[in-house]
Amino acid sequence: MSSPIAVRNPSPTASIFNHKSQQKPRLAAQYLQAVSQADSLRRSSAASVMTGSTATATLTDKDSSITASTLVDGESTGGGGRRSGATTHGHWDEKPSLLNTPTVAPNSTQVFQTKHVEFGHCADERFRHISQHIPGTLFPHHNEDDPPYYILLSTYISYVILICIGHVRDFFGKKLRTREYRHLMPNNGYAALNSDFDSFYTRRLKLRIDDCFSRPVTLVPGRTIVLLDRVSNDHNKHYEFTRTHTRALNVSSYNYLGFAQATGGCADAVEDGLKRYGLSALASRAEGGTLDLHLQAEALVARFLGQEDSIIASMGFATNSATLPALVGKHCLVISDEYNHASIRVGLRLSGAMVRTCKHNDVKDLERVLREAISQGQPRTHRPWKKILVVVEGLYSMEGSLANIPAIVALKKRYKFYLYVDEAHSIGGMGPQGRGVLNYFHVNPKDVDIMMGTFTKSFGASGGYIAGSKALISALRPRVQGSSYAESITPAVLTQIVASMGSIMGIDCPEYYQSLTIAKSKERSRLRVLEGLERVPTAETKGFEHLGPAPQHLLPHWLTLPRELRDGSEGRERLHRLAFNARYLSRGLAKLGFIVFGHEDSPIIPMLTFNPGKMPLFSRMMTERKVPIVVVIVGYPAVPLVASRIRFCLSASHTKWDVDELLRACDEIGTVLDLKFAGGSHWTVEEVIERAVELVNSDD
């Protein structure tokens, strides 16, 4: 088959890794890389050749569109090869490659207003899907496969060996190399500033794989990302930059809708905002830092969510940690999902409320805890609780699972508790209109008391929001320090929030309704096999008016958006591309035999490795491919000890051919590292790629 990324010439070998000087492997990672390379050389896979002519014209940094005659982004780097130091102004002049040239050349009628390295070019309508759960149908429970016992046993043994070696090194190090351990021991009458026990995990376990974390990058973190290459000569204690860089496929950034772009309508709007407002408001919201943009953004967020009012803050983590203490306190009960984010846990600790946990995404266990808490009341006195608050996430960032919102709302109406939903990862990227997990389940937003979310993931900005009734927001506004006393969101970020959110909603103008008519006809043909569509609410349904376009008065009068952003067509396109990519990768990995957690419509796809040593190996081998791929590895304590995983974060900026390349990479490296533990019938990677549309649209 042709290459899933772009044009390339036939290769004399079938190796999936860069050609390097032959050296004797010294580390386990190098050894496994050599094994994988030898295995690839033995396989007789045909070289990827793309049909059609290859364009040679390059796109300068000032160009914003690509047609059939201009395919290559002049700012992008090569497809996997490392390059020498950057040229003037941080740009590189390089040849067409896998990562900067579209696989399918556009025809003379197609004009893309994005750079391919930032937002992939794909005009094929087959690779689209709609993210939603039909009301009245059963929400499927995800069955997680268990690995073989030898995998679990080897995982525990690996941690035991690492811990024992670490303690032995600490014991002898304090005796024989006191200079290096001075910060961990009492010195000159001072106690040790850092506890050797508290820092043990960081020093003895994480340090071994630290090269896979916090990789320095440059330029736009879009469809691709540019890594600044570095080396360490002291086992990851210090790094030195090699003055080279690597362009890689990016499945590590929270860029769900692909708004992380340096060009396009939103970027142009931000530039106009900078010229009008400058860089910062230079004050907190409680003082002189409230711009008209803040008020417009809060009104637009409330309209977007279907709530009466909202508060915006400059930091997503602080949005949770500062709001929860203002909501609950002593003599209040909070029931929290066991996998809730750290920001929620910090906020609950600060609140002083009684906290009970329920099993992850288990509605029956939530009801059990509720019944027990209501019947028993407060400890010792058994008085009724002042209030009960249930806190869940819409989409869990480490699990990829969706909260069963319809079932929780049904419990809420029965037991009369308040519901707080954190939509940091679901807002913007889930649902037919991008309104988050409530939109995905078609739940009336008025059934949720407090809605929280961030602008970092789907809107290409930063900060967070709290939305609810007018009375609630008015009471919270002076008490949420993360909004009133922290630095106010900068004008550039506010403009990005307003422009991206407005493009998802569409603006109330004649072009919007023309585009909506065309979109409905396409969706009708795409969803013709689904039953129950008549139960799906629309903007004309009572309680769901927020699904309509944004009124023009909610946007700044000076904001000028291109037609494709005003009419909402680009926003719908991004939502449908993300929905296809997410379901395709999730189902594709499962068909290849990997254990995959989470819901199949989630843009976060965790793939289990279990053994801690396989995490860094997978990450390093992915970056060593001819088409490098940057992934996120997650281990303890962020996840359970034996549940180490690779986390893929997909984006609307990825094309179907990008996901093809990712599946091929996972298939080859997963075979080498023995990661295919799932049961059931498995497909070959080429069968998965060939039947992608069927795989995404099937009901299984």
Secondary structure, 3 states (H helix, E strand, C coil): CCCCCCCCCCCCCCCCECCCCCCCCCCHHHHHHHHHHHHHHHCCCCCCCCCCCCCCCEECCCCCCECCCCCEECCCCCCCCCECCCCHHHCCCCCCCCCCCCCCCCCCCCCECCCCCCCCCCCCCCCCCCCCCCCCCCCCCCCCCCCCHHHHHHHHHHHHHHHHHHHHHHHHHHHHCCCCCHHHCCECCECCCCCCCCCHHHHHCHHHHHHHCCCCEECCCCCEEEEEEEECCCCCCCCEEEEEEEEEEECCCCCCCCCCCCCCHHHHHHHHHHHHHCCCCCCECCCCCCCHHHHHHHHHHHHHHCCCEEEEECCHHHHHHHHHHHHCCCCCEEEEECCCCHHHHHHHHHHCCEEEEECCCCHHHHHHHHHHHHHHCCCCCCCCCCCEEEEEECECCCCCCECCHHHHHHHHHHHCCEEEEECCCCCCCCCCCCCCHHHHHCCCHHHCCEEEEECCCCCCCCCEEEEECHHHHHHHCCCCHHHHCCECCCHHHHHHHHHHHHHHHCECCHHHHHHHHHHHHHHHHHCCCCCCHHHCCCCCCCCCHHHCCECHHHCCCCCCCCHHHHCCHHHHHHHHHHHHHHHHHHHHHHHHCCCECCCCCCCEEEEEEECCCHHHHHHHHHHCECCCEECEEECCCCCCCCCEEEEEECCCCCCHHHHHHHHHHHHHHHHHHCCCCCCCCCCCHHHHHHCHHHHHHCCC
